[in-house]
Amino acid sequence: MLDPTMLIVLLFFGLIILMSGIFTVKQQSAALVERLGKFHSIKRPGLQFKIPIVDRVSGRVNLKIQQLDVQVETKTHDNVFVKLRVSVQYLVLPDKIYEAFYKLENHNEQITAYVFDTVRAEVPKMILDDVFERKDDIAVAIRRDLKEAMNTYGYDIIKALVTDIDPDHSVKTAMNRINAADREKRAAEFEAEAERIRIVAKAKAEAESKRLQGQGIADQRREIAKGLEESVDILNKVGINSQEASALIVVTQHYDTMQAMGENSNSNLILLPNTPTAGSDMLGQMTASFIASQQMGEEMKKDQQKLKLPPKIKK
């Protein structure tokens, strides 16, 4: 019969061995059990049991969505070196836990290698500006290539994102200068356009002002002529003939002009003959000048007719 102390020791060790066969698996994870070094089963979340000493948990697989950040340096088509930061979101397929655990030694290195290969195949086809504008195309190409390759190993690629594009510092400085110069050019164009609009508006205003001024002068002369005509008619009615009336009007305007010029101390006064017959003499001289001009015109017309030349057309 066994000694009670020995029995207690055996029971204690037996309990320890039994307890070593009990283990738990956390939510969103799976445990792989091997029996005598060979894969036996996959244990899901909850309380699980394995045969002590014979079975062992060879590893655990995380079933949550994971993210791997990869930084790649490559060259663009216009020979600019640029660093891209790519974030790859992936998870282990629940029905391919065996492949994800046993087929790959290090899935991070495998994903990184595919990211490097795809980025260095796509970016050298683009110039630097296109890399910024088409970063989503690069991300789509990375996800497509990764998904095709990693599904074989039990991994599904959820999304690939190009989160950062970092060219060389000197290139960024040059790009900023180009942007600043372009904005200054546009500002100069807008200022020039504004100046052109101001000049055109000013020219239109001046043209309109001169047109109105000319119209005003024409109206003024028309009214003066009308007034002179009325004055001559009135003087004719009181027995003054047209020549005497015209001389009287000329003398009156002569004295009005002298009075207006005398009111301004800075004006230069030109004194014309001021005899009683001055107005009549001035009128006579003007009339003689008009008659001479008319006779000269008639003689020129007769000469042109003799030479059978067409008369000149006034423009």
DATA-V698212 format. One line per field, one symbol per residue. ss: DSSP state (2 for helix, 1 for strand, 0 for the rest). phi: phi as a letter, one per 40 degrees, with the letter a starting at -180 (. if undefined). burial: 1 if it has 24 or more other C-alpha atoms within 12 Angstrom, else 0. A space follows every 50 residues. Layout:
BEGIN
ss=???
phi=???
burial=???
END
This chain:
BEGIN
ss=00022222222222222222011110001111111001111110011110 00001111111100011111111110000011111111111102222222 22000022222222222222222220022222202222222222222222 22201111111111111022222222222222222222222222222222 22222222222222222222222222222222222220000222222222 22222222222200000000000000022222222222222222222222 222222000000000
phi=.ccdcccccccccccccccccbabbccfaabbbbbfgbdbabbcdhcbbb cdgccaccibbccccbbbcbbbbabcccgbcabbbbbbbaaccdcbcdcc cccbcacccccdcccdcccccccccbcdcccccbcccccccccccccccc cccgbbccabbccabbcddccccccccccccccccccccccccccccccc ccccccccccccccccccccccccccccccccccccccgccccccccccc cccccccccccccbccccbbccdbcdcccccccccccccccccccccccc cccccccfbcccccc
burial=00000000000000000000001010001111110000001111000111 00001111011110000111111111000111111111111111001111 10000011001101110111011101010011001001111110111001 10111111111100111000000000000000000000000000000000 00000000000000000000000000000011000000000001111111 10010000000000000000000000001101100000000000000000 000000000000000
END
